Amino acid sequence: MESVSTASDRPCDPRCLLKSEAGVNEGNMGQGAVDFPVAVVLPAAGSGERMGLSTPKQFCTFLNRPLISYTIETFDRIPWIETIVVVVAKESHDQMLHIIHRFHHIKVKVVEGGATRHRSIFSGLQAFSESAEGPSSLPRPKVVIIHDAVRPFVEEDFLLKITLAAKEQGASGAIRPLVSTVIATTSEGYLDHSLERTKYRASEMPQGFLYDIIYQAYQRCSEFDFEFGTECLHLALQYSGTNAKLIEGPPTLWKVTYKRDLAAAECVIKETLSLSACLISGTMAETIELASKLQKDLAAHSMTLDLHPFVKGNNELLSKTRNFIQISASRESLSEIAEMVKVLEEMNHALLYPVVIIWVHLYMSEEPSLRQKPDELSSIMDLSTKAKQRNVLLYGIEVIHSKIPELWERSVERLSEITTALIRDRNPALTGQLLHA
């Protein structure tokens, strides 16, 4: 389904993403309400001509993952969704299998699509039909959700509304208010007429259907529909007599269509990942003091910090956190960070999203000769190189504990600014550096 992406379509609140990262158990939302099998079909066989890149947009990468992996994860982590069928072009089949294996997408089956959107969706639906033979056939769902592979930001509560409405009405779909006025033009390029914007809505994805209804519609639709159609709800109405329940969706349903949309999607992910952090203070009075000041300053940057004296052995905390700030007055704490990186790797915690670790080295003396030696800087760079291979971004910041209050406050403020920038930007080029606050 096609829609025009404008600035006002961008997500207003990226906190809808990664709720499980903040300790919200999304999976409990639909359990009980959804007591019937639900599956998803993601058409992803398009070439992405409007993107202007040689790589189809669904396979474009940011933060070390292709776009389609983010969309799959949205459905993969919801327990009441049983199966996800991804429909790709024949030449992308092996690439898609590699993505599934690398990022541990466990509910996914890949099928080959057709030359048009409707042909690809029909191929996805056929994976559940009785005509699908052999061990590759899938159990038929009660409700099937059709969604675009390049719309990664859809919330579970909205998926639940779509699913329940589809079960009750036979079909359901997301809509959004029109942002721009729609006009018709003459063949000569002049204005013919315009539509009253308040009477119309933009049709969006996801859309939900009783499987039997949408499969029947595709079996009956014409070659013209297959070649030129884009609207699944129209097929359900025309060929199965089912009028869809329309539900206004959130502004996060926008579609990645152009290059700028990829950048916007990356910004949404980064902003969401930077909402909270774990601040490791150590047990020294000076490091605890600095941690307390830093916690207060970062709160002003809309970042929530949980303060802990140490995290060793606390795997539950490690598994729920994407950002760590460790304050230490000793170089030996690098061994603790190395152990943290090892545990994060064993937990596969950085598989889907990069984890940030910021090592804040507090110098108790203002004497330059007592600060980092070249071999010590080398050890930080070596550790960061190994960590980056595990999708862990390690940065270093040095802070001098000045006895002059004004200089000390300025250093803490600078530390806060650098820390915020490192967590939000997640720039791999700055890993292994020892920045000065």
C-alpha positions in Angstrom: 0.0 0.0 0.0 1.4 3.4 -0.9 1.3 6.5 1.1 3.2 9.8 1.1 5.6 10.3 4.0 5.8 13.9 5.2 7.4 15.5 8.3 4.1 15.4 10.2 3.9 11.6 9.7 7.1 11.1 11.7 6.7 9.4 15.1 5.8 11.8 17.9 6.9 9.5 20.6 9.6 6.9 19.9 8.9 5.3 23.3 6.5 3.0 21.6 9.6 1.1 20.5 11.6 -1.3 22.6 9.2 -1.2 25.5 10.6 -4.5 26.6 14.0 -2.8 26.9 12.5 -0.7 29.7 11.2 -3.7 31.5 7.7 -3.6 30.0 6.4 -7.1 29.2 4.6 -6.6 25.9 3.8 -10.2 25.6 1.2 -10.1 28.3 -0.9 -7.5 26.5 -2.7 -9.8 24.0 -2.6 -13.1 26.0 -6.2 -14.1 26.9 -7.7 -11.7 24.4 -6.2 -13.6 21.5 -7.1 -17.2 21.9 -6.9 -18.1 18.2 -4.0 -18.5 15.7 -2.6 -15.3 14.2 0.0 -15.1 11.4 1.7 -12.2 9.6 2.5 -11.8 5.9 5.3 -9.3 5.1 5.6 -8.6 1.3 9.3 -7.7 0.8 9.9 -8.4 -2.9 10.0 -4.8 -4.1 13.0 -3.2 -5.7 12.7 0.2 -3.9 13.1 2.3 -7.1 12.1 5.5 -5.3 14.9 5.0 -2.8 17.4 5.6 -5.6 19.8 2.9 -4.3 21.1 -0.3 -5.8 20.0 -2.2 -2.6 16.3 -2.7 -2.1 15.2 -0.5 0.8 14.1 -3.4 3.0 17.7 -4.7 3.0 19.4 -1.3 3.6 21.3 -1.4 6.9 21.6 1.0 9.9 23.0 0.2 13.3 24.4 -3.0 11.8 21.0 -4.5 10.9 18.9 -4.4 7.8 15.6 -2.6 7.9 13.5 -5.7 7.5 15.0 -7.2 10.6 13.6 -4.4 12.7 10.1 -5.0 11.2 10.3 -8.7 11.8 11.4 -8.2 15.4 8.2 -6.1 16.0 6.1 -9.3 15.4 8.7 -11.9 16.5 8.6 -10.7 20.1 4.8 -10.9 20.4 3.9 -14.4 21.7 0.3 -14.5 20.4 1.7 -14.2 16.8 2.6 -17.7 15.8 4.1 -17.4 12.3 5.6 -14.7 10.1 5.8 -15.3 6.3 8.3 -13.0 4.6 7.8 -12.8 0.8 11.0 -11.9 -1.1 12.2 -11.9 -4.7 13.9 -15.1 -5.8 17.3 -13.4 -6.0 17.0 -12.3 -2.3 16.0 -15.7 -0.9 19.4 -16.6 0.4 20.1 -13.1 1.8 16.8 -13.3 3.7 17.7 -16.7 5.1 21.0 -15.3 6.3 19.3 -12.4 8.1 16.9 -14.8 9.8 19.8 -16.9 11.0 22.1 -14.1 12.1 19.5 -12.2 14.1 17.7 -15.3 15.5 14.2 -14.6 14.1 12.6 -17.8 15.1 9.0 -17.6 13.7 9.9 -16.7 10.1 9.3 -18.7 6.9 10.6 -17.3 3.6 8.7 -17.7 0.3 9.3 -16.3 -3.1 7.1 -13.5 -4.3 5.8 -12.3 -7.6 6.3 -9.4 -9.9 3.7 -7.1 -8.2 2.6 -6.4 -4.7 -0.6 -8.3 -4.9 1.1 -11.4 -6.4 3.6 -11.4 -3.6 0.9 -11.2 -0.9 -1.0 -14.0 -2.6 2.2 -16.1 -2.5 2.4 -15.4 1.2 -1.2 -16.4 1.8 -0.7 -19.6 -0.2 1.9 -20.8 2.2 -1.0 -21.5 4.6 -3.4 -23.0 2.1 -4.3 -26.7 1.8 -2.6 -26.7 -1.6 0.8 -26.1 0.1 2.4 -29.5 0.1 5.1 -31.2 2.2 6.9 -30.3 5.4 7.0 -26.6 4.3 3.2 -26.1 4.6 2.1 -24.0 7.6 -1.0 -24.3 9.8 -3.8 -22.1 8.6 -4.4 -19.1 10.9 -7.7 -17.7 12.0 -6.5 -14.1 11.4 -3.7 -13.0 9.1 -2.1 -9.6 9.4 -0.7 -8.0 6.2 2.0 -5.4 6.9 4.7 -3.6 4.9 8.3 -4.9 5.5 9.5 -1.3 5.5 7.2 0.0 8.3 9.2 -1.0 11.4 7.4 1.1 14.0 4.1 -0.5 14.9 2.9 -1.0 18.5 1.5 -4.2 19.9 -1.6 -2.5 21.3 -2.5 -1.3 17.8 -1.8 -4.7 16.4 -4.2 -6.1 19.0 -6.9 -3.7 17.9 -6.4 -4.7 14.3 -6.4 -8.4 15.1 -9.6 -8.4 17.2 -11.5 -6.2 14.8 -10.5 -8.5 11.9 -11.8 -11.5 13.9 -15.2 -9.7 14.6 -15.7 -7.9 11.2 -13.8 -10.1 8.8 -11.4 -7.3 7.8 -9.8 -4.3 9.5 -7.3 -1.6 8.5 -5.3 1.3 9.7 -6.0 4.8 8.6 -4.5 8.2 9.2 -5.7 11.8 8.6 -4.6 13.3 5.3 -1.8 15.8 5.7 -2.0 17.4 2.3 -5.0 18.3 0.1 -5.6 15.8 -2.7 -6.2 17.2 -6.2 -7.1 15.8 -9.6 -5.4 17.3 -12.7 -6.4 17.4 -16.3 -4.4 15.7 -19.1 -2.9 19.1 -19.9 -1.6 19.5 -16.4 -4.2 22.0 -15.0 -6.3 21.7 -11.9 -9.5 19.7 -12.4 -10.8 19.6 -8.8 -9.8 19.0 -5.2 -11.2 16.8 -2.5 -12.4 18.0 0.8 -9.6 16.7 3.0 -11.7 16.3 6.2 -13.9 13.6 4.4 -11.0 11.4 3.4 -8.3 9.3 5.2 -5.0 7.8 4.1 -5.1 4.0 4.1 -2.1 2.6 6.0 -0.8 -0.7 7.2 -1.2 -3.0 9.1 -4.4 -4.6 7.9 -6.0 -7.7 9.3 -8.3 -10.3 7.8 -10.0 -13.6 8.5 -7.7 -15.8 6.5 -10.6 -17.5 4.6 -11.9 -14.1 3.5 -8.7 -12.6 2.1 -7.6 -15.9 0.6 -10.9 -16.2 -1.2 -10.6 -12.6 -2.4 -7.2 -13.3 -4.0 -8.4 -16.4 -5.6 -11.2 -14.5 -7.3 -9.5 -11.2 -8.2 -8.7 -10.3 -11.8 -5.4 -10.0 -13.6 -5.9 -6.3 -13.6 -6.0 -6.3 -9.8 -2.9 -8.4 -9.7 -1.0 -6.1 -12.0 -2.1 -2.7 -10.8 -3.9 -3.0 -7.5 -2.4 -1.9 -4.1 -5.3 -2.0 -1.7 -6.1 -5.3 0.1 -9.2 -3.9 1.8 -10.7 -3.2 -1.6 -10.2 -6.9 -2.7 -11.9 -8.1 0.5 -14.9 -5.8 -0.2 -15.1 -6.5 -4.0 -14.6 -10.2 -4.0 -15.6 -11.4 -0.6 -18.3 -8.8 0.3 -16.5 -7.9 3.5 -16.5 -4.2 4.5 -13.4 -3.5 6.7 -13.5 -1.8 10.1 -11.2 1.2 9.9 -9.1 2.2 12.9 -7.2 5.4 13.2 -3.5 4.5 13.9 -0.7 6.3 15.6 1.7 8.5 13.7 4.4 5.8 14.0 3.0 3.9 11.1 5.0 5.8 8.5 6.8 4.0 5.7 10.4 4.1 4.7 10.3 5.2 1.1 13.2 7.6 0.5 16.8 7.9 1.7 15.8 10.5 4.2 13.4 8.0 5.8 16.2 5.6 6.5 18.0 8.4 8.4 14.8 9.2 10.3 14.3 5.5 11.2 17.9 5.4 12.5 17.3 8.5 14.6 14.1 7.0 16.1 16.0 3.9 17.1 18.9 5.8 18.6 16.6 8.2 20.5 14.7 5.2 22.0 17.9 3.4 23.0 19.2 6.5 24.8 16.3 7.0 27.2 18.0 5.3 30.1 21.3 4.1 31.4 23.0 2.2 34.2 25.4 4.3 36.2 28.1 2.3 38.0 29.5 4.4 40.8 32.0 2.2 42.6 32.5 2.5 46.3 34.9 5.4 46.7 33.4 8.6 48.1 34.7 10.7 45.2 33.3 8.4 42.5 30.0 8.2 44.3 29.9 12.0 44.5 30.6 12.3 40.7 28.0 9.7 40.0 25.4 11.6 41.9 26.2 14.8 40.1 26.2 13.1 36.7 22.8 11.5 37.5 21.3 14.9 38.2 22.8 16.5 35.1 21.7 13.7 32.7 18.2 13.8 34.1 18.0 17.3 32.7 18.7 15.7 29.3 15.7 13.5 29.7 17.8 10.4 30.5 16.8 8.1 33.4 19.8 6.7 35.3 19.8 3.8 37.7 22.6 4.1 40.2 24.5 0.9 41.3 27.8 0.5 43.1 28.7 -2.4 40.8 27.0 -4.8 38.3 29.3 -7.9 38.5 27.1 -11.0 38.8 23.9 -9.0 38.2 23.0 -10.5 34.8 19.4 -9.5 35.1 20.4 -5.9 35.2 22.8 -6.4 32.3 20.1 -8.0 30.2 17.7 -5.0 30.6 20.2 -2.2 29.9 21.6 -0.8 26.7 23.9 1.9 28.1 26.4 1.6 30.9 28.5 4.4 32.5 31.2 3.1 34.8 33.1 5.6 37.0 36.4 4.6 38.4 39.6 6.1 39.8 41.6 3.0 39.0 42.8 1.5 35.7 42.0 -1.9 37.0 38.3 -1.3 36.3 39.1 -2.0 32.6 39.3 -5.7 33.6 35.7 -5.3 34.9 34.6 -3.8 31.7 36.2 -6.6 29.8 34.3 -9.1 31.9 31.1 -7.1 31.2 31.7 -7.3 27.5 32.2 -11.1 27.8 28.9 -11.6 29.7 27.0 -9.4 27.2 28.3 -11.5 24.4 27.3 -14.8 26.2 23.8 -13.4 26.7 23.5 -12.3 23.0 22.5 -8.9 24.5 24.1 -6.8 21.7 22.8 -9.0 18.9 19.9 -6.7 17.9 21.0 -3.3 19.1 24.5 -1.9 19.9 25.3 -1.6 23.6 27.2 1.5 24.8 29.8 1.3 27.7 31.4 4.6 28.8 34.4 4.3 31.0 34.8 7.5 33.1 38.3 7.6 34.6 38.4 10.0 37.5 41.9 11.4 38.2 42.3 12.5 41.8 45.4 14.5 41.0 45.8 17.5 38.6 49.5 16.5 38.0 49.8 15.6 34.3 52.6 13.1 34.9 50.1 10.9 36.9 47.6 10.7 34.0 47.3 8.0 31.3 50.5 6.6 29.8 50.6 5.6 26.1 50.5 1.8 26.9 47.4 2.4 29.0 45.7 4.2 26.1 46.6 1.3 23.9 44.9 -1.2 26.2 41.7 0.9 26.0 41.9 0.8 22.2 42.5 -2.9 22.1 39.6 -3.6 24.4 37.3 -1.4 22.4 38.3 -3.1 19.1 37.3 -6.5 20.5 34.1 -5.1 22.0 33.1 -3.5 18.7 33.3 -6.9 17.0 30.6 -8.0 19.5 28.4 -4.9 18.7 29.5 -3.2 22.0 30.7 0.4 21.7 33.3 1.3 24.3 34.3 4.9 24.9 36.6 6.5 27.5 36.3 9.9 29.2 38.9 11.3 31.6 37.8 13.8 34.3 40.2 15.6 36.7 38.9 16.1 40.2 39.8 19.8 40.6 40.0 21.4 44.0 38.6 24.6 42.5 34.8 24.4 42.7 34.2 26.3 39.5 36.5 24.1 37.4 35.1 20.9 39.0 31.5 22.0 38.2 32.5 22.8 34.6 34.2 19.4 34.2 31.0 17.6 35.4 28.9 19.7 33.1 31.2 18.8 30.2 31.2 15.1 31.2 27.4 15.2 31.0 27.3 16.7 27.6 29.9 14.2 26.2 28.1 11.3 27.8 24.8 12.3 26.3 26.2 12.8 22.8 28.0 9.4 22.9 24.9 7.5 24.0 22.6 9.2 21.5 24.9 9.2 18.5 26.4 5.7 19.0 29.2 6.6 16.7 31.5 3.6 16.2 34.3 5.9 14.9 34.8 7.3 18.4 35.2 4.0 20.2 38.6 3.5 21.9 39.2 7.2 22.3 39.9 8.8 25.7 38.0 12.1 25.6 38.8 14.9 28.1 36.0 16.5 30.1 
